[in-house]
């Protein structure tokens, strides 16, 4: 990538530096120190708070001192996801970007353009002393992807400015003025192990290579959820045959639609061929159901070594019924903004957290607080009916649109000036940190925009190169035309 001379060069050069530094969520110490040193080496006032958020303050270009202070905000952490067969340690191995036609991708992992490209753009603004703009404060937050904890812990003193431009959106030419709030439910299933006897046959089922994606941006695109498909198949087997569950897992991140899931189970040897036939029928049916959105979906059923113990059948029944019945997908569409998902839920992951404990993680989103709490209670009820202990936490607020925003008008005017067409004004179903910022500093005038990305939160993540240049040009003209005080 260093010799590819992508434009804008400064932005992509800084992005490459970021790719070399481990910066997964909750592992931001090194990237936080890097940004602090970067600001100090430029000679700018640099502040870091106790959790690792960083603020770098760049003075106005001469003649622009009368402009309102703009906060350029991006988050420094990335979602860490990879192909199942790839040997990659996100805590020490660099991301390896490469160009594929019009897109920048990573070799088998998430790219981290969400939100590394926003961090890189802010760094490029800080580094270029010839850019014309008023006072600019670049705010880099930690841990956006796993709970917005950096924004939540942020002191209002670091929100020093009149305007906040969030650089964490994913469609160039679209200016976002609102986002969803969210919450997570964690359902804990405790079980005992039991031994089984008789002539039993053990099988391992894998569902993988689904499209996956962002549980907010992509929830309305009709993609399959690996955990839902797995529980659907296992329950169908359990209702037809003598069935014992040995192990189950699927998904990894609360904000990603799960791409892979697997389980090990046992049935009487006399039924093994019937189960294989049922599996083949199931796989064909599901592939037909999702033929438009899951072209690479794979189903595998194979024999495996016997396991001496199995999960208590009563807990197995409750677990599978809960997973099968719990709501997943779009719960409601907005009545105010055509085409906007208002409320949704994602069955994110199933994993073992102890020898006798399985944890199911789900996330709910809504642009309306009461609707968020309602779908959260719907999900919680499904698991509690299955005997799980459910903890609800991680509430974060949404961001209500302001069509009278001063910076929105400037953003629309400058986009039309540059490209001869109107930018689209939208709200987003994904969660942004803007709602938390607005709680701490209600005076802030905010927008969010960014270059085009696809497949975020998955190894298919890619950044559109040409859109990055358009977005950069728009950002510079927007800063130059920031309103006067």
C-alpha positions as CSV (number, residue, x, y, z in Angstrom):
1,X,0.0,0.0,0.0
2,X,2.9,2.4,0.7
3,X,3.7,2.5,-3.0
4,X,0.2,2.7,-4.4
5,X,-0.1,6.5,-4.1
6,X,-3.8,6.5,-3.2
7,X,-5.5,9.8,-3.0
8,X,-5.8,11.7,-0.7
9,X,-2.3,10.6,0.0
10,X,-2.0,12.1,3.5
11,X,-5.1,10.4,4.7
12,X,-4.1,7.0,3.3
13,X,-0.6,7.4,4.7
14,X,-1.9,8.0,8.2
15,X,-4.4,5.1,7.8
16,X,-1.5,2.8,7.0
17,X,0.3,3.9,10.1
18,X,-2.9,3.1,12.1
19,X,-3.2,-0.3,10.5
20,X,0.3,-1.2,12.0
21,X,-0.9,-0.5,15.5
22,X,-3.1,-3.0,17.4
23,X,-6.3,-1.1,18.2
24,X,-9.1,-3.5,18.8
25,X,-11.8,-2.5,21.2
26,X,-10.5,-2.4,24.8
27,X,-6.9,-2.7,23.5
28,X,-6.4,1.0,22.7
29,X,-3.5,1.9,24.9
30,X,-0.9,1.9,22.1
31,X,-3.0,3.8,19.6
32,X,-4.0,6.3,22.3
33,X,-0.3,6.9,23.1
34,X,0.4,7.2,19.4
35,X,-2.2,10.0,19.0
36,X,-1.0,11.8,22.1
37,X,2.6,11.8,20.8
38,X,1.4,12.9,17.4
39,X,-0.4,16.0,18.8
40,X,2.5,16.9,21.0
41,X,5.1,16.6,18.2
42,X,3.0,19.0,16.1
43,X,3.2,21.5,19.0
44,X,-0.5,21.5,19.8
45,X,-2.2,21.3,23.1
46,X,-2.9,17.7,23.7
47,X,-5.1,16.3,26.5
48,X,-5.7,12.6,27.5
49,X,-8.3,11.7,30.1
50,X,-8.1,8.8,32.5
51,X,-9.6,6.2,30.1
52,X,-7.5,7.1,27.1
53,X,-9.6,9.5,25.1
54,X,-7.4,12.1,23.4
55,X,-8.1,15.7,22.4
56,X,-5.7,17.7,20.2
57,X,-6.4,21.4,19.7
58,X,-5.3,23.1,16.5
59,X,-5.5,26.9,16.4
60,X,-7.3,28.8,13.6
61,X,-5.5,29.6,10.4
62,X,-4.7,33.3,10.3
63,X,-7.8,35.3,9.4
64,X,-10.2,32.6,10.5
65,X,-10.1,33.3,14.3
66,X,-13.7,34.5,14.2
67,X,-15.1,31.1,13.2
68,X,-16.9,28.8,15.6
69,X,-14.8,26.0,17.0
70,X,-15.3,22.7,15.3
71,X,-14.7,19.3,17.0
72,X,-13.7,16.6,14.5
73,X,-14.6,13.4,16.3
74,X,-13.7,9.8,15.5
75,X,-13.2,6.6,17.5
76,X,-9.8,4.9,17.6
77,X,-10.9,1.3,18.2
78,X,-11.9,-1.3,15.6
79,X,-14.0,-4.4,15.4
80,X,-11.7,-7.5,15.3
81,X,-13.1,-10.2,13.2
82,X,-11.3,-12.7,10.8
83,X,-11.8,-15.6,8.6
84,X,-12.1,-18.8,10.7
85,X,-9.1,-20.4,9.1
86,X,-6.8,-17.4,9.4
87,X,-4.0,-17.3,12.0
88,X,-4.1,-13.7,13.1
89,X,-3.6,-12.2,16.6
90,X,-5.3,-8.7,16.7
91,X,-3.3,-7.9,19.9
92,X,0.0,-7.9,18.1
93,X,-0.4,-8.5,14.3
94,X,-0.9,-5.6,11.9
95,X,-3.8,-5.2,9.6
96,X,-2.7,-5.9,6.0
97,X,-4.6,-3.7,3.5
98,X,-4.6,-4.2,-0.2
99,X,-6.3,-2.7,-3.2
100,X,-8.9,-4.6,-5.1
101,X,-10.2,-2.5,-8.0
102,X,-12.1,0.5,-6.5
103,X,-11.9,-0.8,-3.0
104,X,-9.4,-1.1,-0.2
105,X,-9.6,-4.4,1.7
106,X,-7.7,-6.4,4.3
107,X,-6.2,-9.8,4.0
108,X,-8.7,-12.0,5.8
109,X,-9.6,-9.6,8.6
110,X,-11.7,-6.5,9.3
111,X,-10.0,-3.5,7.7
112,X,-10.6,-1.1,10.5
113,X,-11.7,1.7,8.2
114,X,-14.5,1.9,10.7
115,X,-13.3,4.2,12.1
116,X,-9.6,4.3,11.3
117,X,-10.2,6.4,8.2
118,X,-11.9,9.0,10.4
119,X,-8.9,9.1,12.7
120,X,-6.6,9.3,9.7
121,X,-8.5,12.3,8.2
122,X,-8.4,14.1,11.5
123,X,-4.6,13.5,11.7
124,X,-4.3,14.9,8.1
125,X,-6.1,18.0,9.1
126,X,-3.9,18.4,12.2
127,X,-0.7,17.9,10.1
128,X,-1.4,20.3,7.3
129,X,-0.6,23.8,8.4
130,X,-1.8,25.4,5.2
131,X,-5.5,24.4,5.5
132,X,-7.9,27.3,6.0
133,X,-10.2,26.8,8.9
134,X,-11.2,28.2,12.3
135,X,-10.2,26.5,15.6
136,X,-10.3,22.7,15.2
137,X,-10.3,20.3,18.1
138,X,-9.7,16.7,17.1
139,X,-11.3,14.3,19.6
140,X,-10.4,10.6,19.5
141,X,-12.5,8.3,21.7
142,X,-11.9,4.7,22.8
143,X,-14.1,1.6,22.9
144,X,-17.0,2.8,20.6
145,X,-17.6,-0.6,19.3
146,X,-18.2,-2.5,22.5
147,X,-20.4,-0.1,24.5
148,X,-19.4,3.5,23.8
149,X,-17.6,3.5,27.0
150,X,-15.1,6.1,25.9
151,X,-17.8,8.6,25.0
152,X,-19.7,7.7,28.2
153,X,-16.7,8.4,30.4
154,X,-15.7,11.6,28.5
155,X,-15.6,14.7,30.6
156,X,-17.7,17.6,29.2
157,X,-14.5,19.7,29.4
158,X,-13.1,17.8,26.4
159,X,-16.2,18.8,24.4
160,X,-14.8,22.3,23.9
161,X,-16.5,23.6,20.8
162,X,-19.6,24.8,19.1
163,X,-20.0,22.3,16.3
164,X,-19.2,18.6,16.3
165,X,-18.6,16.7,13.1
166,X,-18.6,12.9,13.6
167,X,-16.5,11.1,11.0
168,X,-18.0,7.7,11.5
169,X,-20.6,7.2,8.8
170,X,-20.4,4.9,5.8
171,X,-22.0,6.4,2.7
172,X,-20.4,9.3,0.9
173,X,-22.9,11.9,-0.2
174,X,-25.1,11.2,2.8
175,X,-25.1,13.5,5.8
176,X,-26.5,12.0,9.0
177,X,-28.4,14.0,11.5
178,X,-29.7,11.3,13.9
179,X,-28.9,7.8,15.1
180,X,-30.4,5.0,17.1
181,X,-29.9,4.3,20.8
182,X,-29.3,0.8,22.1
183,X,-29.0,-1.7,24.9
184,X,-27.8,-5.3,25.3
185,X,-29.3,-8.3,27.0
186,X,-27.1,-11.1,28.3
187,X,-28.9,-14.4,29.0
188,X,-27.0,-16.9,31.1
189,X,-28.1,-20.6,31.0
190,X,-26.7,-22.7,33.8
191,X,-26.7,-26.4,33.3
192,X,-25.4,-29.7,34.7
193,X,-23.6,-32.4,32.7
194,X,-25.1,-35.8,32.4
195,X,-23.9,-39.1,31.0
196,X,-25.8,-41.0,28.3
197,X,-25.7,-44.7,27.4
198,X,-26.7,-46.8,24.5
199,X,-25.7,-46.9,20.9
200,X,-25.3,-43.2,20.1
201,X,-23.9,-41.4,17.1
202,X,-22.2,-38.1,17.5
203,X,-22.4,-35.3,14.9
204,X,-20.9,-31.8,14.4
205,X,-23.0,-29.3,12.4
206,X,-21.4,-26.1,11.0
207,X,-23.1,-23.2,9.4
208,X,-20.6,-20.7,8.0
209,X,-19.6,-18.2,5.4
210,X,-22.7,-16.1,5.8
211,X,-22.6,-12.5,4.7
212,X,-22.9,-11.1,8.2
213,X,-22.4,-7.3,8.6
214,X,-23.3,-4.5,11.0
215,X,-26.2,-5.2,13.2
216,X,-27.5,-1.7,12.7
217,X,-26.7,-0.7,9.1
218,X,-27.3,-4.1,7.7
219,X,-30.2,-5.5,9.8
220,X,-32.8,-4.6,7.2
221,X,-31.0,-6.3,4.3
222,X,-32.5,-9.7,4.8
223,X,-29.3,-11.5,5.7
224,X,-29.4,-14.7,7.6
225,X,-28.3,-15.0,11.2
226,X,-26.1,-18.1,11.8
227,X,-27.4,-18.5,15.4
228,X,-31.0,-18.5,14.3
229,X,-30.4,-21.0,11.6
230,X,-28.4,-23.3,13.9
231,X,-31.1,-23.3,16.6
232,X,-33.8,-23.9,14.0
233,X,-32.1,-27.0,12.8
234,X,-31.2,-28.4,16.2
235,X,-34.7,-27.9,17.5
236,X,-36.2,-29.7,14.5
237,X,-33.9,-32.6,15.3
238,X,-34.7,-32.5,19.0
239,X,-38.4,-32.6,18.3
240,X,-38.2,-35.6,16.1
241,X,-35.5,-37.8,17.6
242,X,-33.9,-38.7,20.9
243,X,-31.4,-35.8,21.1
244,X,-28.5,-34.7,23.3
245,X,-26.6,-31.4,22.9
246,X,-22.9,-31.6,23.7
247,X,-21.7,-28.1,22.8
248,X,-22.9,-25.0,20.9
249,X,-21.4,-21.7,19.9
250,X,-21.9,-19.0,17.3
251,X,-21.1,-15.4,16.6
252,X,-18.6,-13.2,18.4
253,X,-19.6,-9.5,18.6
254,X,-22.7,-7.9,20.0
255,X,-22.8,-5.4,17.0
256,X,-22.3,-7.9,14.2
257,X,-24.7,-10.2,12.5
258,X,-23.2,-13.7,13.2
259,X,-21.7,-15.4,10.2
260,X,-20.8,-18.7,11.7
261,X,-22.2,-21.1,14.2
262,X,-21.6,-24.8,15.2
263,X,-22.8,-27.5,17.6
264,X,-22.0,-31.1,18.6
265,X,-24.9,-33.4,19.4
266,X,-25.8,-37.0,19.7
267,X,-28.7,-39.1,18.4
268,X,-29.3,-42.9,18.4
269,X,-27.1,-44.6,15.8
270,X,-30.3,-46.0,14.2
271,X,-31.4,-42.5,13.4
272,X,-28.2,-41.1,12.0
273,X,-29.1,-41.6,8.3
274,X,-32.5,-40.0,8.8
275,X,-30.8,-37.0,10.5
276,X,-28.5,-36.7,7.5
277,X,-31.5,-36.7,5.1
278,X,-33.3,-34.1,7.2
279,X,-30.1,-31.9,7.3
280,X,-29.7,-32.0,3.5
281,X,-33.4,-31.0,3.1
282,X,-33.0,-28.2,5.7
283,X,-29.8,-26.9,4.0
284,X,-31.5,-26.8,0.6
285,X,-34.5,-25.1,1.9
286,X,-32.5,-22.4,3.8
287,X,-30.3,-21.8,0.8
288,X,-33.4,-21.2,-1.3
289,X,-34.8,-18.9,1.3
290,X,-31.7,-16.7,1.4
291,X,-30.5,-17.2,-2.2
292,X,-30.4,-13.4,-2.8
293,X,-28.4,-12.4,0.4
294,X,-26.3,-15.5,1.2
295,X,-24.6,-16.8,-2.0
296,X,-21.7,-18.2,-0.1
297,X,-23.5,-20.0,2.7
298,X,-22.1,-23.3,3.7
299,X,-23.7,-26.2,5.7
300,X,-21.6,-29.2,7.0
301,X,-22.7,-32.2,9.0
302,X,-20.1,-34.8,9.9
303,X,-19.4,-37.5,12.4
304,X,-17.3,-36.7,15.4
305,X,-15.7,-38.5,18.3
306,X,-17.9,-39.5,21.2
307,X,-18.1,-37.1,24.1
308,X,-18.6,-38.6,27.5
309,X,-21.0,-36.0,28.8
310,X,-23.9,-34.0,27.4
311,X,-25.8,-30.9,28.5
312,X,-28.8,-31.5,30.8
313,X,-31.7,-32.3,28.4
314,X,-34.1,-30.0,30.2
315,X,-31.7,-27.0,29.8
316,X,-31.1,-28.0,26.2
317,X,-34.8,-27.9,25.4
318,X,-35.2,-24.5,27.1
319,X,-32.0,-23.1,25.4
320,X,-33.0,-24.2,21.9
321,X,-36.6,-23.0,22.3
322,X,-35.4,-19.6,23.5
323,X,-32.9,-19.2,20.7
324,X,-35.5,-20.2,18.1
325,X,-38.3,-18.0,19.5
326,X,-36.3,-14.9,20.5
327,X,-37.0,-11.9,18.1
328,X,-34.2,-11.2,15.6
329,X,-34.3,-8.6,12.8
330,X,-36.4,-5.5,12.1
331,X,-39.0,-4.9,14.8
332,X,-40.4,-1.7,13.5
333,X,-39.9,0.9,10.7
334,X,-39.9,4.6,11.4
335,X,-43.2,6.4,11.0
336,X,-41.4,9.7,10.4
337,X,-38.4,8.9,8.1
338,X,-39.3,6.7,5.1
339,X,-37.1,3.7,4.8
340,X,-35.4,4.1,8.2
341,X,-35.4,1.2,10.6
342,X,-36.8,2.4,13.9
343,X,-36.3,-0.7,16.1
344,X,-34.4,-3.9,15.8
345,X,-32.8,-6.8,17.6
346,X,-29.7,-9.0,16.9
347,X,-29.1,-12.5,18.3
348,X,-25.4,-11.8,18.4
349,X,-23.5,-14.7,20.0
350,X,-23.7,-17.9,21.9
351,X,-20.6,-19.0,23.8
352,X,-19.4,-20.9,26.8
353,X,-18.2,-18.7,29.7
354,X,-17.7,-21.5,32.3
355,X,-17.8,-25.2,32.6
356,X,-21.5,-25.1,33.4
357,X,-22.5,-21.8,31.8
358,X,-23.6,-20.7,28.3
359,X,-24.0,-17.0,27.6
360,X,-26.3,-15.6,24.9
361,X,-25.7,-12.0,23.9
362,X,-28.2,-9.9,22.1
363,X,-28.4,-6.2,21.2
364,X,-31.4,-4.0,20.6
365,X,-31.5,-0.6,18.9
366,X,-34.1,2.1,18.4
367,X,-34.3,5.8,17.6
368,X,-37.2,6.0,20.1
369,X,-36.2,5.3,23.7
370,X,-39.5,3.7,24.7
371,X,-39.4,1.4,21.7
372,X,-35.8,0.4,22.5
373,X,-36.9,-0.5,26.0
374,X,-39.9,-2.4,24.7
375,X,-38.0,-4.7,22.3
376,X,-35.4,-5.2,25.0
377,X,-38.1,-6.5,27.3
378,X,-39.5,-8.7,24.6
379,X,-36.1,-10.3,24.2
380,X,-35.6,-10.6,27.9
381,X,-39.0,-12.3,28.4
382,X,-38.1,-15.0,25.8
383,X,-35.0,-16.0,27.7
384,X,-36.5,-15.7,31.1
385,X,-39.3,-18.0,30.0
386,X,-36.5,-20.4,29.1
387,X,-35.1,-20.3,32.6
388,X,-32.2,-18.0,31.9
389,X,-30.8,-15.4,34.2
390,X,-30.9,-12.2,32.1
391,X,-28.9,-9.0,32.7
392,X,-29.8,-5.9,30.7
393,X,-27.1,-3.2,30.5
394,X,-25.2,-0.9,28.2
395,X,-28.0,1.6,27.6
396,X,-27.0,4.5,25.3
397,X,-29.1,7.3,24.0
398,X,-30.1,8.1,20.4
399,X,-29.6,11.4,18.6
400,X,-32.7,13.3,17.6
401,X,-32.5,15.0,14.2
402,X,-32.3,18.8,14.0
403,X,-33.3,19.9,10.5
404,X,-32.5,23.6,11.5
405,X,-28.9,22.8,12.2
406,X,-26.5,25.6,11.0
407,X,-23.7,23.2,10.2
408,X,-26.1,21.0,8.2
409,X,-26.9,23.9,5.9
410,X,-23.2,24.6,5.4
411,X,-22.5,20.9,4.7
412,X,-25.3,20.7,2.1
413,X,-24.3,24.0,0.4
414,X,-20.6,23.0,0.2
415,X,-21.5,19.6,-1.2
416,X,-23.6,21.1,-3.9
417,X,-20.8,23.6,-4.7
418,X,-18.3,20.8,-5.1
419,X,-20.2,18.1,-6.9
420,X,-23.2,19.9,-8.5
421,X,-25.7,17.7,-6.8
422,X,-27.6,17.6,-3.5
423,X,-26.3,15.5,-0.6
424,X,-28.8,13.2,1.0
425,X,-29.9,14.0,4.6
426,X,-30.5,10.9,6.6
427,X,-30.7,9.3,10.1
428,X,-28.9,6.1,10.7
429,X,-30.0,3.0,12.6
430,X,-26.5,2.3,13.8
431,X,-25.4,3.7,17.1
432,X,-23.1,6.7,17.1
433,X,-21.5,8.5,20.0
434,X,-23.3,11.7,19.2
435,X,-26.2,10.9,21.5
436,X,-23.9,10.7,24.5
437,X,-22.1,13.9,23.4
438,X,-25.4,15.7,23.2
439,X,-26.3,14.6,26.7
440,X,-23.0,16.1,28.0
441,X,-23.1,19.3,25.8
442,X,-26.7,20.0,24.7
443,X,-25.5,23.1,22.8
444,X,-23.5,21.2,20.2
445,X,-24.6,21.5,16.6
446,X,-23.8,18.1,15.1
447,X,-23.6,16.2,11.8
448,X,-21.9,12.9,10.8
449,X,-20.5,11.9,7.4
450,X,-17.9,9.7,6.0
451,X,-16.7,7.8,2.9
452,X,-18.4,4.7,1.5
453,X,-17.8,1.4,3.3
454,X,-19.3,-2.0,3.0
455,X,-19.2,-5.1,5.0
456,X,-18.1,-3.4,8.2
457,X,-17.7,-5.5,11.3
458,X,-16.8,-8.5,9.1
459,X,-13.8,-9.7,7.1
460,X,-15.6,-8.4,4.0
461,X,-15.1,-4.8,5.2
462,X,-14.0,-2.6,2.4
463,X,-13.4,1.1,1.8
464,X,-14.3,2.8,-1.5
465,X,-11.2,4.7,-2.5
466,X,-12.7,7.3,-4.8
467,X,-15.4,8.2,-2.3
468,X,-12.7,8.8,0.3
469,X,-11.2,11.5,-1.9
470,X,-14.7,13.1,-2.4
471,X,-15.3,13.0,1.3
472,X,-11.9,14.6,2.1
473,X,-12.5,17.4,-0.4
474,X,-15.9,18.0,1.2
475,X,-14.5,18.0,4.7
476,X,-11.9,20.6,3.8
477,X,-14.4,23.0,2.2
478,X,-16.8,22.5,5.1
479,X,-14.1,23.5,7.6
480,X,-13.2,26.5,5.5
481,X,-16.8,27.6,5.5
482,X,-17.6,27.0,9.1
483,X,-20.0,29.6,10.6
484,X,-18.7,32.7,12.3
485,X,-19.2,33.1,16.0
